[in-house]
Structures are given as structure tokens and as C-alpha cells.
């Protein structure tokens, strides 16, 4: 017999929810008040939540609303015959809410934990499922958030099960843009299985996994031993890969340290010091080009991308991947002035976090936020430096972390 947070038993199971998630009942409902268009719920902590009848009808969990096999919606609201309204509301002994809907004459049950978690009349109180972003300066820290992954890949991986190490790692990537795992296997190609613990890798013209090491006929500056300026990878694509993983297999060279910086901290510093340059870089579209011998990727986009709320969404900083600027004539000098302001910022020492790669190290970072760079390394002393890399999307990382949190909630209820 299981109990939820309020101590109810499964002798009176709560109604299903229109999803596969787990919704603990942390606060009980004490009173309902209903009008044709609205339900008001009063909770034991005094909060009063309001829900529209049309919203409730669309979010019911019964077989007329969602396909029970997929839990995807099958209801078409426009075919109900009239605007869905409420005729009666009942608070059940197990804490569920039962509502009678017109014009269908249908009685539908709602899970109190789900209602509380989707209380859109208190959007400010909705708990964030994913962690907030925290900007950082390299000068404030000695190393990336680092986790010991000894033995982790030897454990079975179950996408529905808890995995505290992966949960901590993905939390750090969403929060700080970067995490380092240590003591992973060093077999070439093992990155594929590591990445798939998060989600499917995104292949590119550099391969499904790519090898970062000096090679004789390079199709990227990354595949030489020269220093690399701070950059994101593949700004040359309409949609830059959201996540990059770099896995160190061998490193006994001199130099070649990793240098990472929070591109969003750089962008916010630019916004504070030079708002006019910031505005220019959110507006003028630069050319990003990777014109190799066998491919020709070109994309035009602003250097700083904002989301619909004006928050930072991505940076596209990579001097060696910019093609000729083809902007309106009057934008060209302001664009270059703004570019140089960014380049001066990138050279300021407070942003960079510098650390070495040991075999078995893996860094996972938000490729649309973090800038990575590298010192030159000496490829001619007999030493070797071999990283394997791959890309994923932010979507995969967010989905995986939501699944891990779901498993953690289920574990707390068991
Ligand atoms: Fe790179």
C-alpha cells in the first residue's frame, strides 16, 4: 500500500492526470465554489485558486479528452456544441474534485496535486521544474562544478529510474552552463553511450562523434594545435547545437588547457556598459560561414539572440566562423564597433575559467551560452591530445532532467 504526501491510502485512488507525471498532494483542498464559467478552490494554506470551465474541460484526463494509450489530447473543444460550463462541483473524500460539465452532461474528476501544480491564477507561485540560470565569472571559481563518475557507466541505465549523478550534472548545465565529470571510461567511442544517457546525439558534417586532435588535413581550426579564440560551435547553422560534450581520451601534451567562459555574463556586461552596442548586436545579422572543401554551411543571425521576453537565449561568437558582413550600409560601422567591444571584453581576465583535461574527463556545456577556447599546445613533442566530442540539443537535456525529477518524486511517494 502506498501513501501520498497527505497520507491517503491507495484504497481510494486519486483520479488520473492527463500526463505520465507524478503530482504529490502537498496541500489539501478545503472548499469549492462554482459558477458556470469558473471554479474557485480554497486550499488548506489559505490560497484561493481560480480555473476557467473551458480550461478545466480541455485538461480533463478521461478517455473522451486524452487517448489513454498516449495521453495526448483527442478532444476538439469546438465540437462540444456549446461553450463548456460547470453545473456542479464536489470535493470527494479522497481529496479529488468532481465536476459536472454542460452541455455534455459529463462528470469528470480532477487530481488535487495536478490542479495545484497548474494554478495559473498564481503564475508567480508555480514551482519551477527546471533550475534557473546563474551567470558566473571565471575569476570567482577554481574549476567547473565537478562530479566523480567512477563506476557510473558500469551501472545499468533506466530512463524511468533515478540517477542522482546525472540529475546533478544536468542541473549544473542548466544552471551554470557547464559541468565536468571525471573518471569516465577512456575507450574511443564510449562518448556515444555516455551521451545517450541524456538523449540522441545530433550528427553534423563533422561526424556523429568528432575527434578533436591535430590532424594533417584539417577542415577546422579545432583540428590543429593552434590556440582557439573563445567561441561557440556551429553558429553557421540555423539552429546551433544546444549542448556540446567533450570527452578527453588522451592528454599528455604541454599546453592546450581548456578555457571556458559564460557568454551570457559577457553579454550582460556589454548590456550594462555599452547598451548601444548590445542593441546593435541583437539586431544586425552577421554572416556565419563554414565553407569547407566538401560542405558550405552559411547562416545569417544576430550575435546576441534574445527570447520573446528579452532574456538572453544564445550568443553566436566565433570570429573564425564569420563570413563577410552583408548588412545595411549604415549598420556596418556600428556593428564593427560593437564587435570590437565584445572582443575587448573577451580579453578581460575575469570571464575565463581555465582548467586542464585529464583522460576520463568529460565536460558538458551549453553550446549556445558558453564560450570555449584553448591555448596552443605542442603537438610535436611526442605527446598526444585527443578529445572526442558530440552535440545534443537543449531539448534532450531538459527532457532528461524532467524525467529524473519525475523519478525522484515517485521515489519520495513510494
Ligand atoms: Fe569548438
Boltz pocket constraint, residues with backbone or C-beta under 6 A from the ligand:
constraints:
  - pocket:
      binder: B
      contacts: [[A, 222], [A, 231], [A, 232], [A, 233], [A, 372]]
      max_distance: 6.0
